[in-house]
């Protein structure tokens, strides 16, 4: 459990430090090239889901924030139960990455609207969130109620690719391989899920063997 907690705390700390630095120092939409043709830092705010996907309106945003809290709570309870069993540490590590990522974005939604003076806000007329000028600063006034703050995104993969004519997207065009701007929390969730999909047989091998042994013992006892 200590390793799980250390993983969660490390990812959340790194995620929040980068978000706060970006929020306080970047203008909305500002772009800084890190690796030419590959990686930029570009500050945007995401009022909805991961990778810039959005639930429309304030009701959708509130529902999403509550849903995130429920899911994270359920996964944490699940992890506590798994730590009492002989669960593969790799699987626990992946779950810790998912929890850490979800917590990182929950923190943004929960408190960023309360502690920063500026943030993109929903415009009912345009049915979209509007940007703001100047850099943000810490403030007790805030720009949004509890659970209504926006998630800070900044990682932009700029590598372009020549899509073939048969591609379902950008057919015959040159475009970015992964256009959405994301953050460390999003990446942590994605890495955790991908690793589980790639190594699920290894993660659950011991559990399957244990079930197989129990079935063999039961059959032997029954036959005698």
C-alpha positions as CSV (number, residue, x, y, z in Angstrom):
1,X,0.0,0.0,0.0
2,X,2.9,2.3,0.6
3,X,4.1,2.0,-3.0
4,X,0.6,2.7,-4.2
5,X,0.3,5.8,-2.0
6,X,3.8,7.0,-3.1
7,X,2.9,6.6,-6.8
8,X,-0.3,8.5,-6.3
9,X,1.3,11.3,-4.4
10,X,4.2,11.6,-6.8
11,X,2.0,11.9,-9.9
12,X,-0.4,14.3,-8.3
13,X,2.4,16.5,-7.0
14,X,4.1,16.6,-10.4
15,X,0.8,17.3,-12.2
16,X,-0.2,20.1,-9.9
17,X,3.2,21.8,-9.8
18,X,3.2,22.0,-13.6
19,X,-0.4,23.1,-13.8
20,X,0.1,25.9,-11.2
21,X,3.3,27.1,-12.9
22,X,1.5,27.2,-16.3
23,X,-1.6,28.9,-14.9
24,X,0.4,31.7,-13.2
25,X,2.9,32.3,-16.0
26,X,1.3,31.6,-19.3
27,X,-1.3,33.7,-21.2
28,X,-4.3,31.7,-22.3
29,X,-3.3,30.1,-25.6
30,X,0.4,30.9,-25.2
31,X,2.7,28.4,-26.9
32,X,6.3,27.5,-26.1
33,X,8.2,25.1,-28.2
34,X,10.2,22.4,-26.3
35,X,11.2,19.9,-29.0
36,X,10.9,21.3,-32.5
37,X,8.3,19.4,-34.6
38,X,7.5,17.1,-31.6
39,X,6.5,18.8,-28.4
40,X,5.1,22.2,-27.2
41,X,3.7,23.6,-24.1
42,X,0.4,25.3,-25.0
43,X,-1.8,26.6,-22.2
44,X,-5.5,26.0,-22.6
45,X,-8.3,25.1,-20.1
46,X,-10.5,22.2,-20.4
47,X,-14.0,22.5,-18.7
48,X,-14.8,18.9,-19.5
49,X,-13.3,15.5,-19.9
50,X,-9.8,14.3,-20.7
51,X,-7.9,15.5,-23.9
52,X,-10.2,18.5,-24.4
53,X,-13.5,16.6,-24.7
54,X,-16.3,18.6,-23.1
55,X,-19.7,18.1,-21.5
56,X,-21.8,21.2,-22.4
57,X,-23.0,23.7,-19.9
58,X,-22.7,24.0,-16.1
59,X,-25.0,21.1,-15.4
60,X,-22.8,18.8,-17.5
61,X,-19.7,20.0,-15.8
62,X,-21.1,19.5,-12.3
63,X,-22.3,16.0,-13.2
64,X,-18.8,15.2,-14.6
65,X,-17.1,16.4,-11.4
66,X,-19.4,14.3,-9.2
67,X,-19.0,11.3,-11.5
68,X,-15.1,11.6,-11.2
69,X,-15.3,11.6,-7.4
70,X,-17.6,8.5,-7.3
71,X,-15.3,6.6,-9.7
72,X,-12.1,7.5,-7.9
73,X,-13.7,6.5,-4.5
74,X,-14.7,3.2,-6.0
75,X,-11.2,2.5,-7.4
76,X,-9.6,3.4,-4.1
77,X,-11.8,1.0,-2.2
78,X,-11.0,-1.7,-4.8
79,X,-7.3,-1.1,-4.3
80,X,-7.6,-1.5,-0.5
81,X,-9.3,-4.8,-1.1
82,X,-6.6,-6.0,-3.5
83,X,-3.8,-5.1,-1.2
84,X,-5.1,-7.7,1.2
85,X,-4.7,-10.4,-1.5
86,X,-1.7,-11.6,-3.4
87,X,-2.3,-9.2,-6.2
88,X,0.3,-8.5,-8.9
89,X,2.2,-5.3,-7.9
90,X,2.2,-4.2,-11.6
91,X,-1.6,-4.2,-11.6
92,X,-1.7,-2.1,-8.4
93,X,0.8,0.3,-9.9
94,X,-1.5,0.7,-12.9
95,X,-4.5,1.4,-10.7
96,X,-2.5,3.9,-8.8
97,X,-1.7,5.7,-12.0
98,X,-5.4,5.9,-12.9
99,X,-6.3,7.1,-9.4
100,X,-3.5,9.7,-9.5
101,X,-4.6,11.1,-12.8
102,X,-8.2,11.3,-11.8
103,X,-7.3,13.0,-8.6
104,X,-5.1,15.5,-10.4
105,X,-8.0,16.6,-12.6
106,X,-10.5,16.6,-9.7
107,X,-8.3,19.0,-7.8
108,X,-8.5,21.4,-10.7
109,X,-12.3,21.2,-10.9
110,X,-12.8,21.4,-7.2
111,X,-10.5,24.3,-6.1
112,X,-9.0,26.1,-9.1
113,X,-12.2,28.1,-9.5
114,X,-11.9,29.2,-5.9
115,X,-8.2,30.1,-5.7
116,X,-7.5,31.8,-9.0
117,X,-8.8,35.1,-10.2
118,X,-9.2,34.2,-13.8
119,X,-10.4,31.2,-15.8
120,X,-12.4,30.4,-18.9
121,X,-16.1,30.7,-18.1
122,X,-19.2,29.4,-19.9
123,X,-21.0,31.8,-22.2
124,X,-24.7,30.8,-22.6
125,X,-25.0,32.9,-25.7
126,X,-22.3,31.0,-27.6
127,X,-22.8,27.7,-25.7
128,X,-19.0,27.5,-25.2
129,X,-16.3,28.6,-22.8
130,X,-14.5,31.9,-23.4
131,X,-10.8,32.6,-23.0
132,X,-9.4,35.5,-20.9
133,X,-6.6,38.0,-21.2
134,X,-3.5,38.5,-18.9
135,X,-2.1,35.9,-16.6
136,X,-4.0,34.5,-13.7
137,X,-3.1,35.1,-10.0
138,X,-4.0,33.5,-6.7
139,X,-7.1,35.2,-5.3
140,X,-9.6,34.5,-2.5
141,X,-12.4,35.8,-4.8
142,X,-12.0,33.1,-7.4
143,X,-13.7,32.8,-10.8
144,X,-16.0,29.8,-10.3
145,X,-17.8,27.9,-7.5
146,X,-16.6,24.6,-5.9
147,X,-16.4,21.8,-8.4
148,X,-16.9,24.2,-11.3
149,X,-13.2,25.1,-12.0
150,X,-11.5,24.2,-15.3
151,X,-8.7,21.6,-15.8
152,X,-5.4,23.1,-17.0
153,X,-3.9,21.4,-20.1
154,X,-0.5,22.2,-21.6
155,X,1.1,19.2,-23.4
156,X,0.8,19.4,-27.1
157,X,2.3,16.7,-29.4
158,X,3.0,18.5,-32.7
159,X,4.4,15.7,-34.7
160,X,2.7,15.5,-38.1
161,X,2.0,12.5,-40.3
162,X,1.0,11.9,-43.9
163,X,-2.3,10.0,-43.6
164,X,-3.0,7.5,-46.4
165,X,-5.9,8.0,-48.7
166,X,-7.8,5.1,-47.1
167,X,-7.5,6.5,-43.6
168,X,-10.9,7.2,-41.9
169,X,-9.5,10.5,-40.7
170,X,-7.5,13.2,-42.6
171,X,-7.5,10.9,-45.7
172,X,-4.6,11.9,-47.9
173,X,-3.7,14.9,-45.7
174,X,-0.8,15.8,-43.5
175,X,-2.0,16.4,-40.0
176,X,-0.9,16.0,-36.3
177,X,-0.9,12.5,-35.1
178,X,-2.5,13.5,-31.8
179,X,-4.0,17.0,-31.8
180,X,-5.6,17.2,-28.3
181,X,-3.8,19.1,-25.7
182,X,-3.5,17.2,-22.4
183,X,-1.8,17.2,-19.0
184,X,0.2,14.8,-16.8
185,X,-3.0,13.6,-15.1
186,X,-4.5,12.6,-18.5
187,X,-1.3,10.8,-19.5
188,X,-1.2,9.0,-16.2
189,X,-4.7,7.6,-16.7
190,X,-4.0,6.6,-20.3
191,X,-0.7,4.9,-19.3
192,X,-2.4,3.0,-16.5
193,X,-5.2,1.7,-18.8
194,X,-2.8,0.8,-21.7
195,X,-0.5,-1.2,-19.4
196,X,-3.4,-3.1,-17.9
197,X,-4.6,-4.0,-21.5
198,X,-1.0,-5.0,-22.5
199,X,-0.1,-7.1,-19.5
200,X,-3.5,-8.3,-18.2
201,X,-2.5,-12.0,-18.7
202,X,0.6,-11.5,-16.6
203,X,-1.3,-9.4,-13.9
204,X,-4.0,-12.0,-13.5
205,X,-1.9,-15.2,-14.0
206,X,-1.3,-15.8,-10.3
207,X,-5.0,-15.3,-9.5
208,X,-6.0,-17.8,-12.2
209,X,-3.5,-20.3,-10.9
210,X,-4.8,-19.9,-7.4
211,X,-8.3,-20.5,-8.6
212,X,-7.2,-23.6,-10.5
213,X,-5.4,-25.0,-7.4
214,X,-8.5,-24.4,-5.3
215,X,-10.7,-26.2,-7.9
216,X,-8.3,-29.1,-8.0
217,X,-8.3,-29.5,-4.2
218,X,-12.1,-29.3,-4.1
219,X,-12.4,-32.0,-6.8
220,X,-9.9,-34.2,-4.9
221,X,-11.8,-33.8,-1.7
222,X,-15.1,-34.5,-3.4
223,X,-13.7,-37.7,-5.1
224,X,-12.5,-39.0,-1.7
